[in-house]
Amino acid sequence: MTDPYRGSCLCGTVKFEIDEFLPQAAHCHCSMCRKFHGASYATIAGVHRSNFRWLEGADELKRYTAENATTRTFCRHCGSSLAFSSPRAAEEEVEIALGAMDGDVPVVPSAHIFVSSAANWTVLHDDLPQYEEKRGSARVNT
């Protein structure tokens, strides 16, 4: 077994580790991810909750649950986006903002999702599949 992958918030108050990632990662262009991350998209990867641990600062986390029942977890001090969960996903899974990782990780994004919500100034220059909504929805590119 390899050493756990570590991540943290911008101010270093919150630290976490992951034993193993799920194989799929994506760039999400939904309007909520764009606003939460302050960027044209969020790059996220799934993990089983049993492979994820808060090491420090768990009591400094804040959660925001949107109208669609998705919950986003962030540091209450610096605002760093850390985790995301959806009622549409398996309960034992959580998605992690890859930008919060402290080093290299063994996953590479394999799709753009929710591109129907992408900002008009976003230009995609890669060959990854682009889905109107989640994986398996209508493809934007072929």
Residue frames as qw, qx, qy, qz and C-alpha x, y, z in Angstrom:
[[0.000, 0.888, 0.460, 0.000, 0.00, 0.00, 0.00],
 [0.395, 0.473, -0.030, 0.787, 1.24, 3.50, -0.80],
 [0.162, -0.242, -0.448, 0.845, 1.37, 6.38, 1.61],
 [0.179, 0.763, 0.594, -0.180, -1.86, 8.37, 1.84],
 [0.282, 0.488, 0.256, 0.785, -2.33, 11.40, -0.40],
 [0.248, -0.528, -0.473, 0.661, -2.57, 14.59, 1.63],
 [0.112, 0.638, 0.368, 0.667, -4.47, 17.79, 1.11],
 [0.278, -0.454, -0.453, 0.716, -5.15, 21.00, 2.99],
 [0.153, 0.919, 0.364, -0.005, -6.87, 24.34, 2.83],
 [0.413, 0.756, -0.073, 0.502, -5.10, 27.56, 1.85],
 [0.246, -0.809, 0.314, -0.432, -4.43, 28.68, 5.42],
 [0.410, 0.301, -0.827, 0.239, -3.39, 25.20, 6.60],
 [0.482, -0.265, 0.480, -0.684, -6.02, 24.94, 9.33],
 [0.894, 0.102, 0.261, -0.350, -7.73, 21.96, 7.73],
 [0.097, 0.491, -0.833, -0.235, -5.77, 18.89, 6.68],
 [0.891, 0.085, 0.243, -0.374, -7.00, 15.60, 5.26],
 [0.106, -0.423, 0.850, 0.295, -5.72, 12.41, 3.71],
 [0.840, 0.288, -0.049, -0.457, -6.94, 9.92, 1.15],
 [0.631, -0.283, 0.710, 0.127, -5.86, 6.29, 0.86],
 [0.345, 0.127, 0.798, 0.478, -7.29, 5.66, -2.60],
 [0.334, 0.339, -0.081, -0.876, -9.18, 7.61, -5.25],
 [0.713, 0.430, 0.531, -0.156, -12.03, 6.30, -7.37],
 [0.603, 0.063, 0.507, 0.612, -10.92, 6.04, -11.00],
 [0.268, 0.687, 0.449, 0.505, -12.95, 8.87, -12.53],
 [0.219, -0.527, -0.185, 0.800, -12.17, 12.56, -12.15],
 [0.316, 0.678, 0.537, 0.391, -13.77, 15.41, -14.07],
 [0.106, -0.017, -0.039, 0.993, -13.83, 19.11, -14.73],
 [0.032, 0.652, 0.750, -0.102, -17.30, 20.31, -13.64],
 [0.131, 0.211, 0.216, 0.944, -18.66, 23.44, -15.31],
 [0.232, -0.712, -0.655, -0.103, -21.96, 23.73, -13.40],
 [0.010, -0.785, -0.003, -0.619, -22.72, 27.21, -12.14],
 [0.694, -0.710, 0.018, -0.117, -22.49, 26.14, -8.49],
 [0.862, -0.147, 0.067, 0.480, -19.00, 24.67, -8.92],
 [0.428, 0.559, 0.066, 0.707, -17.90, 27.79, -10.79],
 [0.277, -0.821, 0.010, -0.499, -19.12, 30.03, -8.00],
 [0.835, -0.549, 0.021, 0.036, -17.83, 27.78, -5.20],
 [0.818, -0.099, 0.150, 0.546, -14.35, 27.55, -6.72],
 [0.006, -0.876, 0.068, 0.478, -14.21, 31.04, -8.24],
 [0.212, -0.372, 0.720, 0.547, -13.02, 29.57, -11.53],
 [0.522, 0.243, -0.436, -0.692, -14.35, 28.49, -14.90],
 [0.855, -0.110, -0.438, -0.255, -14.68, 24.92, -13.58],
 [0.564, -0.589, 0.524, -0.246, -13.89, 22.71, -10.61],
 [0.583, 0.328, -0.740, -0.065, -11.68, 19.66, -10.96],
 [0.663, -0.378, 0.415, -0.495, -13.01, 16.93, -8.70],
 [0.472, 0.204, -0.854, -0.073, -12.35, 13.27, -7.98],
 [0.788, -0.417, -0.128, -0.434, -14.36, 10.78, -5.99],
 [0.184, 0.328, -0.856, 0.355, -13.25, 8.78, -2.97],
 [0.625, -0.445, -0.633, -0.105, -14.96, 6.28, -0.72],
 [0.379, -0.811, 0.132, -0.425, -15.57, 7.85, 2.68],
 [0.913, -0.387, 0.074, 0.110, -13.74, 4.88, 4.24],
 [0.765, 0.179, 0.063, 0.616, -10.61, 6.02, 2.35],
 [0.124, 0.680, 0.029, 0.722, -10.90, 9.66, 3.47],
 [0.563, -0.553, -0.471, 0.394, -10.02, 11.25, 6.82],
 [0.024, -0.923, 0.068, -0.378, -9.92, 14.76, 8.25],
 [0.712, 0.037, -0.447, 0.541, -6.57, 14.96, 10.08],
 [0.253, -0.281, -0.342, 0.860, -6.79, 18.47, 11.52],
 [0.128, 0.127, -0.053, -0.982, -9.33, 21.25, 11.67],
 [0.122, -0.383, -0.867, -0.293, -12.53, 19.21, 11.25],
 [0.143, -0.695, -0.577, 0.404, -14.16, 21.54, 13.77],
 [0.060, -0.528, 0.119, 0.839, -13.19, 24.49, 11.54],
 [0.112, 0.179, 0.785, 0.583, -15.19, 23.21, 8.56],
 [0.434, 0.350, 0.253, -0.791, -18.36, 24.84, 7.32],
 [0.274, 0.234, 0.880, 0.308, -20.93, 23.24, 5.08],
 [0.370, 0.318, -0.033, -0.873, -23.30, 24.81, 2.63],
 [0.360, 0.285, 0.884, 0.083, -26.27, 22.82, 1.36],
 [0.146, 0.102, -0.365, -0.914, -27.78, 24.23, -1.83],
 [0.656, 0.150, 0.150, -0.724, -31.40, 24.05, -2.92],
 [0.778, 0.269, -0.487, -0.294, -30.63, 20.92, -4.96],
 [0.879, -0.453, 0.100, -0.109, -29.40, 19.23, -1.74],
 [0.771, 0.342, -0.293, 0.450, -25.72, 19.14, -2.74],
 [0.552, -0.822, 0.001, 0.141, -23.42, 19.90, 0.16],
 [0.575, 0.620, -0.259, 0.468, -20.11, 21.73, -0.20],
 [0.723, -0.617, -0.128, 0.284, -17.53, 21.69, 2.57],
 [0.432, 0.703, -0.137, 0.547, -14.98, 24.47, 3.04],
 [0.508, -0.143, -0.446, 0.722, -12.60, 25.99, 5.59],
 [0.144, -0.889, -0.435, 0.025, -14.36, 28.67, 7.63],
 [0.407, -0.682, 0.083, 0.601, -11.15, 30.71, 7.85],
 [0.166, -0.394, 0.506, 0.749, -9.83, 30.90, 4.30],
 [0.645, 0.453, 0.097, -0.608, -12.83, 29.65, 2.32],
 [0.077, 0.377, -0.852, -0.356, -10.94, 26.89, 0.50],
 [0.847, 0.106, -0.156, -0.497, -13.22, 24.49, -1.37],
 [0.231, -0.442, 0.860, -0.103, -12.51, 21.01, -0.07],
 [0.165, 0.110, 0.980, 0.037, -15.32, 18.49, -0.55],
 [0.502, 0.092, -0.214, -0.833, -18.63, 18.01, -2.30],
 [0.190, 0.120, 0.971, -0.082, -21.42, 15.48, -1.85],
 [0.437, 0.019, -0.355, -0.826, -24.59, 14.92, -3.79],
 [0.662, 0.003, 0.573, -0.484, -27.75, 13.04, -2.87],
 [0.817, 0.455, -0.155, -0.318, -27.62, 11.56, -6.39],
 [0.404, 0.523, -0.740, 0.123, -24.27, 9.86, -5.65],
 [0.755, -0.223, -0.607, 0.108, -23.72, 6.78, -3.53],
 [0.492, -0.852, -0.043, -0.176, -23.84, 7.71, 0.15],
 [0.820, -0.420, 0.135, 0.364, -20.39, 6.22, 0.78],
 [0.619, 0.316, 0.204, 0.689, -18.77, 8.52, -1.80],
 [0.111, -0.897, -0.106, 0.415, -17.54, 12.09, -1.54],
 [0.653, 0.610, 0.093, 0.439, -15.85, 14.22, -4.17],
 [0.541, -0.602, -0.003, 0.588, -12.67, 16.11, -3.37],
 [0.318, 0.941, -0.081, -0.086, -11.44, 19.35, -4.96],
 [0.894, 0.125, -0.014, 0.429, -8.18, 18.25, -6.54],
 [0.253, 0.763, -0.142, 0.578, -6.84, 21.81, -6.23],
 [0.543, -0.742, 0.225, -0.322, -6.68, 21.24, -2.45],
 [0.972, -0.084, -0.053, 0.212, -4.23, 18.34, -2.77],
 [0.352, -0.852, 0.302, 0.242, -0.70, 19.02, -1.54],
 [0.263, -0.447, 0.747, 0.416, 1.05, 16.89, -4.13],
 [0.379, 0.194, -0.699, -0.575, 0.56, 14.70, -7.16],
 [0.689, 0.035, 0.546, -0.476, -2.38, 12.30, -7.24],
 [0.298, -0.098, 0.890, 0.331, -2.96, 9.14, -9.30],
 [0.405, 0.636, 0.654, -0.072, -6.04, 10.41, -11.15],
 [0.122, -0.126, 0.356, 0.918, -6.37, 12.51, -14.28],
 [0.498, 0.430, 0.301, -0.690, -9.63, 14.17, -15.35],
 [0.299, 0.068, 0.865, 0.398, -11.28, 12.15, -18.10],
 [0.090, 0.640, 0.675, 0.356, -14.26, 14.38, -18.96],
 [0.084, -0.074, 0.125, -0.986, -15.85, 17.81, -18.83],
 [0.096, -0.501, -0.860, 0.021, -19.30, 17.65, -17.22],
 [0.006, 0.810, 0.475, -0.343, -22.19, 20.12, -17.13],
 [0.348, -0.067, 0.320, 0.879, -20.76, 22.02, -20.08],
 [0.003, 0.687, 0.584, 0.431, -24.27, 23.29, -20.86],
 [0.361, -0.897, -0.231, 0.112, -23.66, 25.60, -17.87],
 [0.684, -0.072, 0.046, 0.725, -20.12, 26.59, -18.86],
 [0.065, -0.770, -0.057, 0.632, -19.19, 30.26, -18.75],
 [0.642, 0.750, 0.156, -0.015, -19.29, 31.86, -22.20],
 [0.130, 0.886, -0.446, -0.002, -15.62, 32.84, -21.83],
 [0.671, -0.361, 0.646, 0.044, -14.48, 29.25, -21.24],
 [0.649, 0.563, -0.428, -0.280, -12.61, 27.73, -24.18],
 [0.844, -0.278, 0.458, -0.012, -11.78, 24.04, -24.03],
 [0.394, 0.718, -0.528, -0.226, -8.67, 22.98, -25.93],
 [0.271, -0.327, 0.905, -0.040, -8.42, 19.31, -25.02],
 [0.455, 0.060, -0.739, -0.493, -9.88, 16.14, -26.46],
 [0.117, 0.084, 0.876, -0.461, -11.74, 15.01, -23.35],
 [0.109, -0.520, -0.781, -0.327, -15.40, 14.06, -23.78],
 [0.129, -0.051, 0.216, -0.966, -17.78, 16.92, -23.01],
 [0.125, -0.457, -0.880, -0.028, -21.19, 16.10, -21.53],
 [0.195, -0.624, -0.258, -0.712, -24.14, 18.51, -21.37],
 [0.631, -0.651, 0.129, -0.402, -24.73, 17.36, -17.81],
 [0.640, -0.504, 0.578, -0.040, -23.33, 14.36, -15.92],
 [0.045, -0.328, 0.884, 0.331, -21.37, 11.53, -17.52],
 [0.223, 0.276, 0.933, 0.058, -23.64, 9.54, -19.76],
 [0.325, 0.735, 0.346, -0.483, -25.80, 12.52, -20.71],
 [0.656, 0.729, 0.162, 0.105, -25.76, 13.95, -24.24],
 [0.659, -0.204, 0.186, 0.700, -22.25, 14.55, -25.57],
 [0.163, 0.895, 0.016, -0.416, -21.37, 18.04, -26.79],
 [0.188, 0.678, -0.624, -0.339, -18.29, 16.93, -28.73],
 [0.976, 0.118, 0.077, -0.169, -17.78, 13.69, -30.60]]
